[in-house]
Amino acid sequence: MAKTALTLVIIGALNWLLVGLFEWDLVSALLGGDVHRESSGLSRIVYTLVGLAGLYCIGFLFRDDVRRAAR
């Protein structure tokens, strides 16, 4: 269950990274909706930082102690 939750968080973070860097929403592109988001410069920085954190978390998927860390 912890790895599933972590996977969803990473997908969301990577989507925010795309919004932050390119103002492009992958989830909307896949599921329908407006794929271009106009954002302020500050919000794009926050989106990018969250996305970079998601990239960092990918390594946690391959660790055996993910469930213990999630507690």
PQR file with spaces between the fields and no chain letter, atoms N, CA, C, O and H, PARSE charges and radii, in Angstrom:
ATOM       1  N    MET     1       0.813   -1.197    0.000 -0.4000 1.5000
ATOM       2  CA   MET     1       0.000    0.000    0.000 -0.0000 2.0000
ATOM       3  C    MET     1       0.860    1.266    0.000  0.5500 1.7000
ATOM       4  O    MET     1       0.531    2.248   -0.666 -0.5500 1.4000
ATOM       5  N    ALA     2       1.965    1.234    0.754 -0.4000 1.5000
ATOM       6  CA   ALA     2       2.834    2.403    0.842 -0.0000 2.0000
ATOM       7  C    ALA     2       3.471    2.715   -0.507  0.5500 1.7000
ATOM       8  O    ALA     2       3.600    3.882   -0.877 -0.5500 1.4000
ATOM       9  H    ALA     2       2.232    0.437    1.295  0.4000 1.0000
ATOM      10  N    LYS     3       3.867    1.689   -1.238 -0.4000 1.5000
ATOM      11  CA   LYS     3       4.487    1.916   -2.549 -0.0000 2.0000
ATOM      12  C    LYS     3       3.468    2.457   -3.549  0.5500 1.7000
ATOM      13  O    LYS     3       3.818    3.265   -4.409 -0.5500 1.4000
ATOM      14  H    LYS     3       3.762    0.741   -0.938  0.4000 1.0000
ATOM      15  N    THR     4       2.226    2.027   -3.448 -0.4000 1.5000
ATOM      16  CA   THR     4       1.175    2.548   -4.325 -0.0000 2.0000
ATOM      17  C    THR     4       0.955    4.029   -4.048  0.5500 1.7000
ATOM      18  O    THR     4       0.860    4.833   -4.975 -0.5500 1.4000
ATOM      19  H    THR     4       1.942    1.371   -2.750  0.4000 1.0000
ATOM      20  N    ALA     5       0.876    4.385   -2.780 -0.4000 1.5000
ATOM      21  CA   ALA     5       0.696    5.788   -2.406 -0.0000 2.0000
ATOM      22  C    ALA     5       1.895    6.619   -2.861  0.5500 1.7000
ATOM      23  O    ALA     5       1.732    7.722   -3.383 -0.5500 1.4000
ATOM      24  H    ALA     5       0.953    3.732   -2.027  0.4000 1.0000
ATOM      25  N    LEU     6       3.090    6.088   -2.660 -0.4000 1.5000
ATOM      26  CA   LEU     6       4.290    6.804   -3.083 -0.0000 2.0000
ATOM      27  C    LEU     6       4.315    6.989   -4.595  0.5500 1.7000
ATOM      28  O    LEU     6       4.719    8.044   -5.084 -0.5500 1.4000
ATOM      29  H    LEU     6       3.223    5.192   -2.236  0.4000 1.0000
ATOM      30  N    THR     7       3.892    5.979   -5.333 -0.4000 1.5000
ATOM      31  CA   THR     7       3.842    6.076   -6.790 -0.0000 2.0000
ATOM      32  C    THR     7       2.885    7.188   -7.230  0.5500 1.7000
ATOM      33  O    THR     7       3.210    7.964   -8.130 -0.5500 1.4000
ATOM      34  H    THR     7       3.564    5.122   -4.936  0.4000 1.0000
ATOM      35  N    LEU     8       1.718    7.266   -6.605 -0.4000 1.5000
ATOM      36  CA   LEU     8       0.752    8.317   -6.940 -0.0000 2.0000
ATOM      37  C    LEU     8       1.291    9.704   -6.607  0.5500 1.7000
ATOM      38  O    LEU     8       1.081   10.654   -7.361 -0.5500 1.4000
ATOM      39  H    LEU     8       1.454    6.636   -5.874  0.4000 1.0000
ATOM      40  N    VAL     9       1.981    9.819   -5.484 -0.4000 1.5000
ATOM      41  CA   VAL     9       2.572   11.101   -5.105 -0.0000 2.0000
ATOM      42  C    VAL     9       3.642   11.508   -6.116  0.5500 1.7000
ATOM      43  O    VAL     9       3.728   12.678   -6.490 -0.5500 1.4000
ATOM      44  H    VAL     9       2.151    9.047   -4.871  0.4000 1.0000
ATOM      45  N    ILE    10       4.452   10.558   -6.555 -0.4000 1.5000
ATOM      46  CA   ILE    10       5.497   10.850   -7.539 -0.0000 2.0000
ATOM      47  C    ILE    10       4.884   11.274   -8.867  0.5500 1.7000
ATOM      48  O    ILE    10       5.360   12.223   -9.491 -0.5500 1.4000
ATOM      49  H    ILE    10       4.383    9.608   -6.252  0.4000 1.0000
ATOM      50  N    ILE    11       3.846   10.592   -9.303 -0.4000 1.5000
ATOM      51  CA   ILE    11       3.172   10.971  -10.554 -0.0000 2.0000
ATOM      52  C    ILE    11       2.630   12.391  -10.454  0.5500 1.7000
ATOM      53  O    ILE    11       2.784   13.183  -11.384 -0.5500 1.4000
ATOM      54  H    ILE    11       3.459    9.821   -8.796  0.4000 1.0000
ATOM      55  N    GLY    12       2.000   12.715   -9.335 -0.4000 1.5000
ATOM      56  CA   GLY    12       1.493   14.070   -9.137 -0.0000 2.0000
ATOM      57  C    GLY    12       2.612   15.102   -9.130  0.5500 1.7000
ATOM      58  O    GLY    12       2.472   16.178   -9.711 -0.5500 1.4000
ATOM      59  H    GLY    12       1.875   12.072   -8.580  0.4000 1.0000
ATOM      60  N    ALA    13       3.713   14.777   -8.479 -0.4000 1.5000
ATOM      61  CA   ALA    13       4.842   15.702   -8.419 -0.0000 2.0000
ATOM      62  C    ALA    13       5.459   15.907   -9.795  0.5500 1.7000
ATOM      63  O    ALA    13       5.831   17.027  -10.146 -0.5500 1.4000
ATOM      64  H    ALA    13       3.826   13.902   -8.008  0.4000 1.0000
ATOM      65  N    LEU    14       5.571   14.844  -10.574 -0.4000 1.5000
ATOM      66  CA   LEU    14       6.130   14.978  -11.917 -0.0000 2.0000
ATOM      67  C    LEU    14       5.205   15.802  -12.812  0.5500 1.7000
ATOM      68  O    LEU    14       5.669   16.557  -13.667 -0.5500 1.4000
ATOM      69  H    LEU    14       5.269   13.935  -10.289  0.4000 1.0000
ATOM      70  N    ASN    15       3.908   15.655  -12.614 -0.4000 1.5000
ATOM      71  CA   ASN    15       2.966   16.490  -13.362 -0.0000 2.0000
ATOM      72  C    ASN    15       3.167   17.960  -12.994  0.5500 1.7000
ATOM      73  O    ASN    15       3.155   18.827  -13.868 -0.5500 1.4000
ATOM      74  H    ASN    15       3.530   15.042  -11.920  0.4000 1.0000
ATOM      75  N    TRP    16       3.352   18.238  -11.708 -0.4000 1.5000
ATOM      76  CA   TRP    16       3.604   19.617  -11.287 -0.0000 2.0000
ATOM      77  C    TRP    16       4.912   20.131  -11.855  0.5500 1.7000
ATOM      78  O    TRP    16       5.024   21.314  -12.176 -0.5500 1.4000
ATOM      79  H    TRP    16       3.362   17.533  -10.998  0.4000 1.0000
ATOM      80  N    LEU    17       5.906   19.256  -11.984 -0.4000 1.5000
ATOM      81  CA   LEU    17       7.172   19.666  -12.593 -0.0000 2.0000
ATOM      82  C    LEU    17       6.943   20.127  -14.025  0.5500 1.7000
ATOM      83  O    LEU    17       7.499   21.138  -14.454 -0.5500 1.4000
ATOM      84  H    LEU    17       5.814   18.295  -11.723  0.4000 1.0000
ATOM      85  N    LEU    18       6.123   19.384  -14.763 -0.4000 1.5000
ATOM      86  CA   LEU    18       5.807   19.777  -16.138 -0.0000 2.0000
ATOM      87  C    LEU    18       5.049   21.099  -16.178  0.5500 1.7000
ATOM      88  O    LEU    18       5.281   21.926  -17.060 -0.5500 1.4000
ATOM      89  H    LEU    18       5.672   18.563  -14.415  0.4000 1.0000
ATOM      90  N    VAL    19       4.143   21.298  -15.225 -0.4000 1.5000
ATOM      91  CA   VAL    19       3.410   22.561  -15.150 -0.0000 2.0000
ATOM      92  C    VAL    19       4.377   23.696  -14.811  0.5500 1.7000
ATOM      93  O    VAL    19       4.303   24.778  -15.394 -0.5500 1.4000
ATOM      94  H    VAL    19       3.954   20.627  -14.508  0.4000 1.0000
ATOM      95  N    GLY    20       5.276   23.444  -13.875 -0.4000 1.5000
ATOM      96  CA   GLY    20       6.220   24.474  -13.465 -0.0000 2.0000
ATOM      97  C    GLY    20       7.198   24.865  -14.553  0.5500 1.7000
ATOM      98  O    GLY    20       7.515   26.044  -14.711 -0.5500 1.4000
ATOM      99  H    GLY    20       5.337   22.565  -13.402  0.4000 1.0000
ATOM     100  N    LEU    21       7.681   23.886  -15.306 -0.4000 1.5000
ATOM     101  CA   LEU    21       8.690   24.176  -16.322 -0.0000 2.0000
ATOM     102  C    LEU    21       8.096   24.590  -17.662  0.5500 1.7000
ATOM     103  O    LEU    21       8.627   25.470  -18.340 -0.5500 1.4000
ATOM     104  H    LEU    21       7.424   22.928  -15.178  0.4000 1.0000
ATOM     105  N    PHE    22       6.989   23.948  -18.042 -0.4000 1.5000
ATOM     106  CA   PHE    22       6.468   24.138  -19.396 -0.0000 2.0000
ATOM     107  C    PHE    22       5.029   24.640  -19.453  0.5500 1.7000
ATOM     108  O    PHE    22       4.487   24.851  -20.538 -0.5500 1.4000
ATOM     109  H    PHE    22       6.558   23.233  -17.491  0.4000 1.0000
ATOM     110  N    GLU    23       4.399   24.836  -18.270 -0.4000 1.5000
ATOM     111  CA   GLU    23       2.981   25.201  -18.190 -0.0000 2.0000
ATOM     112  C    GLU    23       2.115   24.205  -18.953  0.5500 1.7000
ATOM     113  O    GLU    23       1.150   24.585  -19.618 -0.5500 1.4000
ATOM     114  H    GLU    23       4.840   24.664  -17.389  0.4000 1.0000
ATOM     115  N    TRP    24       2.472   22.927  -18.850 -0.4000 1.5000
ATOM     116  CA   TRP    24       1.772   21.859  -19.557 -0.0000 2.0000
ATOM     117  C    TRP    24       1.359   20.782  -18.559  0.5500 1.7000
ATOM     118  O    TRP    24       2.196   20.274  -17.812 -0.5500 1.4000
ATOM     119  H    TRP    24       3.255   22.619  -18.310  0.4000 1.0000
ATOM     120  N    ASP    25       0.076   20.432  -18.544 -0.4000 1.5000
ATOM     121  CA   ASP    25      -0.501   19.497  -17.578 -0.0000 2.0000
ATOM     122  C    ASP    25      -0.693   18.130  -18.234  0.5500 1.7000
ATOM     123  O    ASP    25      -1.600   17.951  -19.048 -0.5500 1.4000
ATOM     124  H    ASP    25      -0.603   20.845  -19.151  0.4000 1.0000
ATOM     125  N    LEU    26       0.153   17.174  -17.885 -0.4000 1.5000
ATOM     126  CA   LEU    26       0.103   15.836  -18.467 -0.0000 2.0000
ATOM     127  C    LEU    26      -1.193   15.108  -18.117  0.5500 1.7000
ATOM     128  O    LEU    26      -1.778   14.439  -18.968 -0.5500 1.4000
ATOM     129  H    LEU    26       0.889   17.319  -17.224  0.4000 1.0000
ATOM     130  N    VAL    27      -1.639   15.233  -16.881 -0.4000 1.5000
ATOM     131  CA   VAL    27      -2.865   14.544  -16.468 -0.0000 2.0000
ATOM     132  C    VAL    27      -4.050   15.031  -17.294  0.5500 1.7000
ATOM     133  O    VAL    27      -4.865   14.224  -17.741 -0.5500 1.4000
ATOM     134  H    VAL    27      -1.164   15.777  -16.189  0.4000 1.0000
ATOM     135  N    SER    28      -4.153   16.328  -17.499 -0.4000 1.5000
ATOM     136  CA   SER    28      -5.236   16.847  -18.339 -0.0000 2.0000
ATOM     137  C    SER    28      -5.082   16.397  -19.782  0.5500 1.7000
ATOM     138  O    SER    28      -6.075   16.136  -20.461 -0.5500 1.4000
ATOM     139  H    SER    28      -3.490   16.983  -17.135  0.4000 1.0000
ATOM     140  N    ALA    29      -3.852   16.304  -20.253 -0.4000 1.5000
ATOM     141  CA   ALA    29      -3.624   15.840  -21.621 -0.0000 2.0000
ATOM     142  C    ALA    29      -4.085   14.400  -21.792  0.5500 1.7000
ATOM     143  O    ALA    29      -4.629   14.038  -22.835 -0.5500 1.4000
ATOM     144  H    ALA    29      -3.046   16.516  -19.701  0.4000 1.0000
ATOM     145  N    LEU    30      -3.871   13.581  -20.772 -0.4000 1.5000
ATOM     146  CA   LEU    30      -4.262   12.169  -20.861 -0.0000 2.0000
ATOM     147  C    LEU    30      -5.754   11.951  -20.623  0.5500 1.7000
ATOM     148  O    LEU    30      -6.365   11.076  -21.237 -0.5500 1.4000
ATOM     149  H    LEU    30      -3.429   13.875  -19.924  0.4000 1.0000
ATOM     150  N    LEU    31      -6.335   12.750  -19.733 -0.4000 1.5000
ATOM     151  CA   LEU    31      -7.712   12.501  -19.311 -0.0000 2.0000
ATOM     152  C    LEU    31      -8.712   13.524  -19.844  0.5500 1.7000
ATOM     153  O    LEU    31      -9.909   13.417  -19.581 -0.5500 1.4000
ATOM     154  H    LEU    31      -5.839   13.461  -19.235  0.4000 1.0000
ATOM     155  N    GLY    32      -8.235   14.496  -20.577 -0.4000 1.5000
ATOM     156  CA   GLY    32      -9.123   15.509  -21.136 -0.0000 2.0000
ATOM     157  C    GLY    32      -9.123   16.760  -20.300  0.5500 1.7000
ATOM     158  O    GLY    32      -9.091   16.702  -19.071 -0.5500 1.4000
ATOM     159  H    GLY    32      -7.262   14.583  -20.791  0.4000 1.0000
ATOM     160  N    GLY    33      -9.158   17.876  -20.958 -0.4000 1.5000
ATOM     161  CA   GLY    33      -9.175   19.146  -20.260 -0.0000 2.0000
ATOM     162  C    GLY    33      -8.168   20.097  -20.857  0.5500 1.7000
ATOM     163  O    GLY    33      -7.532   19.797  -21.866 -0.5500 1.4000
ATOM     164  H    GLY    33      -9.184   17.923  -21.956  0.4000 1.0000
ATOM     165  N    ASP    34      -8.029   21.241  -20.230 -0.4000 1.5000
ATOM     166  CA   ASP    34      -7.116   22.272  -20.693 -0.0000 2.0000
ATOM     167  C    ASP    34      -5.696   21.893  -20.295  0.5500 1.7000
ATOM     168  O    ASP    34      -5.386   21.824  -19.105 -0.5500 1.4000
ATOM     169  H    ASP    34      -8.546   21.486  -19.410  0.4000 1.0000
ATOM     170  N    VAL    35      -4.828   21.646  -21.279 -0.4000 1.5000
ATOM     171  CA   VAL    35      -3.476   21.160  -20.984 -0.0000 2.0000
ATOM     172  C    VAL    35      -2.486   22.276  -20.701  0.5500 1.7000
ATOM     173  O    VAL    35      -1.400   22.018  -20.183 -0.5500 1.4000
ATOM     174  H    VAL    35      -5.080   21.702  -22.245  0.4000 1.0000
ATOM     175  N    HIS    36      -2.839   23.507  -21.029 -0.4000 1.5000
ATOM     176  CA   HIS    36      -1.934   24.627  -20.767 -0.0000 2.0000
ATOM     177  C    HIS    36      -2.442   25.407  -19.572  0.5500 1.7000
ATOM     178  O    HIS    36      -3.609   25.793  -19.517 -0.5500 1.4000
ATOM     179  H    HIS    36      -3.721   23.717  -21.450  0.4000 1.0000
ATOM     180  N    ARG    37      -1.551   25.635  -18.609 -0.4000 1.5000
ATOM     181  CA   ARG    37      -1.903   26.383  -17.415 -0.0000 2.0000
ATOM     182  C    ARG    37      -1.039   27.626  -17.346  0.5500 1.7000
ATOM     183  O    ARG    37       0.188   27.554  -17.421 -0.5500 1.4000
ATOM     184  H    ARG    37      -0.603   25.321  -18.654  0.4000 1.0000
ATOM     185  N    GLU    38      -1.678   28.736  -17.206 -0.4000 1.5000
ATOM     186  CA   GLU    38      -0.919   29.960  -16.985 -0.0000 2.0000
ATOM     187  C    GLU    38      -0.786   30.152  -15.480  0.5500 1.7000
ATOM     188  O    GLU    38      -1.769   30.113  -14.741 -0.5500 1.4000
ATOM     189  H    GLU    38      -2.674   28.795  -17.145  0.4000 1.0000
ATOM     190  N    SER    39       0.446   30.360  -15.049 -0.4000 1.5000
ATOM     191  CA   SER    39       0.721   30.482  -13.623 -0.0000 2.0000
ATOM     192  C    SER    39       1.661   31.656  -13.385  0.5500 1.7000
ATOM     193  O    SER    39       2.389   32.086  -14.280 -0.5500 1.4000
ATOM     194  H    SER    39       1.244   30.392  -15.650  0.4000 1.0000
ATOM     195  N    SER    40       1.627   32.158  -12.165 -0.4000 1.5000
ATOM     196  CA   SER    40       2.572   33.214  -11.801 -0.0000 2.0000
ATOM     197  C    SER    40       3.969   32.624  -11.685  0.5500 1.7000
ATOM     198  O    SER    40       4.136   31.410  -11.573 -0.5500 1.4000
ATOM     199  H    SER    40       1.035   31.809  -11.438  0.4000 1.0000
ATOM     200  N    GLY    41       4.946   33.479  -11.713 -0.4000 1.5000
ATOM     201  CA   GLY    41       6.330   33.016  -11.593 -0.0000 2.0000
ATOM     202  C    GLY    41       6.593   32.300  -10.282  0.5500 1.7000
ATOM     203  O    GLY    41       7.293   31.287  -10.252 -0.5500 1.4000
ATOM     204  H    GLY    41       4.810   34.465  -11.803  0.4000 1.0000
ATOM     205  N    LEU    42       6.038   32.820   -9.199 -0.4000 1.5000
ATOM     206  CA   LEU    42       6.244   32.202   -7.891 -0.0000 2.0000
ATOM     207  C    LEU    42       5.600   30.817   -7.823  0.5500 1.7000
ATOM     208  O    LEU    42       6.199   29.883   -7.291 -0.5500 1.4000
ATOM     209  H    LEU    42       5.470   33.643   -9.222  0.4000 1.0000
ATOM     210  N    SER    43       4.391   30.678   -8.354 -0.4000 1.5000
ATOM     211  CA   SER    43       3.738   29.363   -8.320 -0.0000 2.0000
ATOM     212  C    SER    43       4.491   28.372   -9.195  0.5500 1.7000
ATOM     213  O    SER    43       4.558   27.188   -8.867 -0.5500 1.4000
ATOM     214  H    SER    43       3.904   31.436   -8.786  0.4000 1.0000
ATOM     215  N    ARG    44       5.058   28.835  -10.299 -0.4000 1.5000
ATOM     216  CA   ARG    44       5.849   27.932  -11.153 -0.0000 2.0000
ATOM     217  C    ARG    44       7.099   27.452  -10.427  0.5500 1.7000
ATOM     218  O    ARG    44       7.526   26.313  -10.618 -0.5500 1.4000
ATOM     219  H    ARG    44       5.004   29.798  -10.565  0.4000 1.0000
ATOM     220  N    ILE    45       7.686   28.303   -9.599 -0.4000 1.5000
ATOM     221  CA   ILE    45       8.844   27.880   -8.805 -0.0000 2.0000
ATOM     222  C    ILE    45       8.439   26.802   -7.816  0.5500 1.7000
ATOM     223  O    ILE    45       9.141   25.804   -7.657 -0.5500 1.4000
ATOM     224  H    ILE    45       7.339   29.228   -9.444  0.4000 1.0000
ATOM     225  N    VAL    46       7.299   27.002   -7.147 -0.4000 1.5000
ATOM     226  CA   VAL    46       6.809   26.002   -6.187 -0.0000 2.0000
ATOM     227  C    VAL    46       6.509   24.692   -6.903  0.5500 1.7000
ATOM     228  O    VAL    46       6.902   23.630   -6.420 -0.5500 1.4000
ATOM     229  H    VAL    46       6.728   27.813   -7.276  0.4000 1.0000
ATOM     230  N    TYR    47       5.816   24.740   -8.052 -0.4000 1.5000
ATOM     231  CA   TYR    47       5.527   23.532   -8.816 -0.0000 2.0000
ATOM     232  C    TYR    47       6.814   22.804   -9.191  0.5500 1.7000
ATOM     233  O    TYR    47       6.888   21.578   -9.102 -0.5500 1.4000
ATOM     234  H    TYR    47       5.496   25.603   -8.444  0.4000 1.0000
ATOM     235  N    THR    48       7.820   23.556   -9.608 -0.4000 1.5000
ATOM     236  CA   THR    48       9.083   22.946  -10.010 -0.0000 2.0000
ATOM     237  C    THR    48       9.780   22.297   -8.817  0.5500 1.7000
ATOM     238  O    THR    48      10.316   21.197   -8.944 -0.5500 1.4000
ATOM     239  H    THR    48       7.760   24.551   -9.680  0.4000 1.0000
ATOM     240  N    LEU    49       9.781   22.953   -7.674 -0.4000 1.5000
ATOM     241  CA   LEU    49      10.410   22.375   -6.485 -0.0000 2.0000
ATOM     242  C    LEU    49       9.713   21.090   -6.044  0.5500 1.7000
ATOM     243  O    LEU    49      10.368   20.115   -5.676 -0.5500 1.4000
ATOM     244  H    LEU    49       9.346   23.847   -7.571  0.4000 1.0000
ATOM     245  N    VAL    50       8.387   21.097   -6.084 -0.4000 1.5000
ATOM     246  CA   VAL    50       7.645   19.879   -5.738 -0.0000 2.0000
ATOM     247  C    VAL    50       7.974   18.770   -6.738  0.5500 1.7000
ATOM     248  O    VAL    50       8.127   17.612   -6.350 -0.5500 1.4000
ATOM     249  H    VAL    50       7.855   21.889   -6.383  0.4000 1.0000
ATOM     250  N    GLY    51       8.081   19.113   -8.013 -0.4000 1.5000
ATOM     251  CA   GLY    51       8.433   18.129   -9.030 -0.0000 2.0000
ATOM     252  C    GLY    51       9.821   17.554   -8.823  0.5500 1.7000
ATOM     253  O    GLY    51      10.029   16.352   -8.991 -0.5500 1.4000
ATOM     254  H    GLY    51       7.957   20.054   -8.329  0.4000 1.0000
ATOM     255  N    LEU    52      10.766   18.395   -8.461 -0.4000 1.5000
ATOM     256  CA   LEU    52      12.121   17.906   -8.189 -0.0000 2.0000
ATOM     257  C    LEU    52      12.140   16.989   -6.965  0.5500 1.7000
ATOM     258  O    LEU    52      12.888   16.012   -6.925 -0.5500 1.4000
ATOM     259  H    LEU    52      10.597   19.371   -8.325  0.4000 1.0000
ATOM     260  N    ALA    53      11.324   17.306   -5.983 -0.4000 1.5000
ATOM     261  CA   ALA    53      11.200   16.423   -4.820 -0.0000 2.0000
ATOM     262  C    ALA    53      10.629   15.072   -5.238  0.5500 1.7000
ATOM     263  O    ALA    53      11.028   14.033   -4.712 -0.5500 1.4000
ATOM     264  H    ALA    53      10.717   18.099   -6.016  0.4000 1.0000
ATOM     265  N    GLY    54       9.691   15.092   -6.189 -0.4000 1.5000
ATOM     266  CA   GLY    54       9.139   13.839   -6.711 -0.0000 2.0000
ATOM     267  C    GLY    54      10.199   13.004   -7.408  0.5500 1.7000
ATOM     268  O    GLY    54      10.228   11.783   -7.259 -0.5500 1.4000
ATOM     269  H    GLY    54       9.367   15.936   -6.617  0.4000 1.0000
ATOM     270  N    LEU    55      11.068   13.656   -8.166 -0.4000 1.5000
ATOM     271  CA   LEU    55      12.177   12.930   -8.809 -0.0000 2.0000
ATOM     272  C    LEU    55      13.065   12.283   -7.754  0.5500 1.7000
ATOM     273  O    LEU    55      13.488   11.138   -7.913 -0.5500 1.4000
ATOM     274  H    LEU    55      11.044   14.649   -8.287  0.4000 1.0000
ATOM     275  N    TYR    56      13.344   13.004   -6.691 -0.4000 1.5000
ATOM     276  CA   TYR    56      14.156   12.471   -5.599 -0.0000 2.0000
ATOM     277  C    TYR    56      13.489   11.246   -4.967  0.5500 1.7000
ATOM     278  O    TYR    56      14.171   10.291   -4.596 -0.5500 1.4000
ATOM     279  H    TYR    56      13.000   13.934   -6.562  0.4000 1.0000
ATOM     280  N    CYS    57      12.177   11.273   -4.848 -0.4000 1.5000
ATOM     281  CA   CYS    57      11.438   10.193   -4.184 -0.0000 2.0000
ATOM     282  C    CYS    57      11.363    8.915   -5.010  0.5500 1.7000
ATOM     283  O    CYS    57      11.023    7.858   -4.477 -0.5500 1.4000
ATOM     284  H    CYS    57      11.624   12.049   -5.150  0.4000 1.0000
ATOM     285  N    ILE    58      11.671    8.990   -6.292 -0.4000 1.5000
ATOM     286  CA   ILE    58      11.638    7.776   -7.114 -0.0000 2.0000
ATOM     287  C    ILE    58      12.554    6.708   -6.521  0.5500 1.7000
ATOM     288  O    ILE    58      12.234    5.520   -6.567 -0.5500 1.4000
ATOM     289  H    ILE    58      11.947    9.848   -6.725  0.4000 1.0000
ATOM     290  N    GLY    59      13.676    7.120   -5.973 -0.4000 1.5000
ATOM     291  CA   GLY    59      14.602    6.162   -5.351 -0.0000 2.0000
ATOM     292  C    GLY    59      13.981    5.413   -4.190  0.5500 1.7000
ATOM     293  O    GLY    59      14.372    4.278   -3.916 -0.5500 1.4000
ATOM     294  H    GLY    59      13.936    8.085   -5.936  0.4000 1.0000
ATOM     295  N    PHE    60      13.027    6.013   -3.502 -0.4000 1.5000
ATOM     296  CA   PHE    60      12.378    5.347   -2.374 -0.0000 2.0000
ATOM     297  C    PHE    60      11.538    4.149   -2.809  0.5500 1.7000
ATOM     298  O    PHE    60      11.291    3.244   -2.011 -0.5500 1.4000
ATOM     299  H    PHE    60      12.709    6.934   -3.725  0.4000 1.0000
ATOM     300  N    LEU    61      11.097    4.135   -4.065 -0.4000 1.5000
ATOM     301  CA   LEU    61      10.295    3.008   -4.545 -0.0000 2.0000
ATOM     302  C    LEU    61      11.074    1.704   -4.524  0.5500 1.7000
ATOM     303  O    LEU    61      10.488    0.627   -4.419 -0.5500 1.4000
ATOM     304  H    LEU    61      11.298    4.870   -4.713  0.4000 1.0000
ATOM     305  N    PHE    62      12.375    1.798   -4.623 -0.4000 1.5000
ATOM     306  CA   PHE    62      13.211    0.617   -4.734 -0.0000 2.0000
ATOM     307  C    PHE    62      13.876    0.235   -3.418  0.5500 1.7000
ATOM     308  O    PHE    62      14.714   -0.666   -3.380 -0.5500 1.4000
ATOM     309  H    PHE    62      12.851    2.674   -4.708  0.4000 1.0000
ATOM     310  N    ARG    63      13.509    0.909   -2.358 -0.4000 1.5000
ATOM     311  CA   ARG    63      14.025    0.565   -1.038 -0.0000 2.0000
ATOM     312  C    ARG    63      13.083   -0.406   -0.357  0.5500 1.7000
ATOM     313  O    ARG    63      11.868   -0.331   -0.540 -0.5500 1.4000
ATOM     314  H    ARG    63      12.828    1.641   -2.389  0.4000 1.0000
ATOM     315  N    ASP    64      13.629   -1.306    0.417 -0.4000 1.5000
ATOM     316  CA   ASP    64      12.802   -2.303    1.114 -0.0000 2.0000
ATOM     317  C    ASP    64      12.111   -1.732    2.341  0.5500 1.7000
ATOM     318  O    ASP    64      11.109   -2.288    2.791 -0.5500 1.4000
ATOM     319  H    ASP    64      14.616   -1.367    0.565  0.4000 1.0000
ATOM     320  N    ASP    65      12.616   -0.647    2.889 -0.4000 1.5000
ATOM     321  CA   ASP    65      12.068   -0.112    4.126 -0.0000 2.0000
ATOM     322  C    ASP    65      11.075    1.026    3.894  0.5500 1.7000
ATOM     323  O    ASP    65      10.885    1.860    4.779 -0.5500 1.4000
ATOM     324  H    ASP    65      13.430   -0.196    2.523  0.4000 1.0000
ATOM     325  N    VAL    66      10.439    1.078    2.723 -0.4000 1.5000
ATOM     326  CA   VAL    66       9.478    2.140    2.433 -0.0000 2.0000
ATOM     327  C    VAL    66       8.304    2.090    3.380  0.5500 1.7000
ATOM     328  O    VAL    66       7.832    3.135    3.826 -0.5500 1.4000
ATOM     329  H    VAL    66      10.594    0.400    2.004  0.4000 1.0000
ATOM     330  N    ARG    67       7.820    0.911    3.697 -0.4000 1.5000
ATOM     331  CA   ARG    67       6.658    0.810    4.590 -0.0000 2.0000
ATOM     332  C    ARG    67       6.984    1.323    5.978  0.5500 1.7000
ATOM     333  O    ARG    67       6.154    1.976    6.610 -0.5500 1.4000
ATOM     334  H    ARG    67       8.204    0.061    3.334  0.4000 1.0000
ATOM     335  N    ARG    68       8.187    1.033    6.460 -0.4000 1.5000
ATOM     336  CA   ARG    68       8.565    1.529    7.776 -0.0000 2.0000
ATOM     337  C    ARG    68       8.708    3.041    7.771  0.5500 1.7000
ATOM     338  O    ARG    68       8.354    3.696    8.752 -0.5500 1.4000
ATOM     339  H    ARG    68       8.862    0.503    5.946  0.4000 1.0000
ATOM     340  N    ALA    69       9.220    3.608    6.685 -0.4000 1.5000
ATOM     341  CA   ALA    69       9.409    5.049    6.587 -0.0000 2.0000
ATOM     342  C    ALA    69       8.075    5.777    6.504  0.5500 1.7000
ATOM     343  O    ALA    69       7.969    6.934    6.912 -0.5500 1.4000
ATOM     344  H    ALA    69       9.508    3.076    5.888  0.4000 1.0000
ATOM     345  N    ALA    70       7.058    5.105    5.977 -0.4000 1.5000
ATOM     346  CA   ALA    70       5.741    5.737    5.814 -0.0000 2.0000
ATOM     347  C    ALA    70       4.970    5.773    7.135  0.5500 1.7000
ATOM     348  O    ALA    70       3.963    6.474    7.230 -0.5500 1.4000
ATOM     349  H    ALA    70       7.144    4.165    5.645  0.4000 1.0000
ATOM     350  N    ARG    71       5.405    5.052    8.131 -0.4000 1.5000
ATOM     351  CA   ARG    71       4.676    5.013    9.415 -0.0000 2.0000
ATOM     352  C    ARG    71       4.914    6.227   10.252  0.5500 1.7000
ATOM     353  O    ARG    71       4.371    6.336   11.351 -0.5500 1.4000
ATOM     354  H    ARG    71       6.223    4.483    8.054  0.4000 1.0000
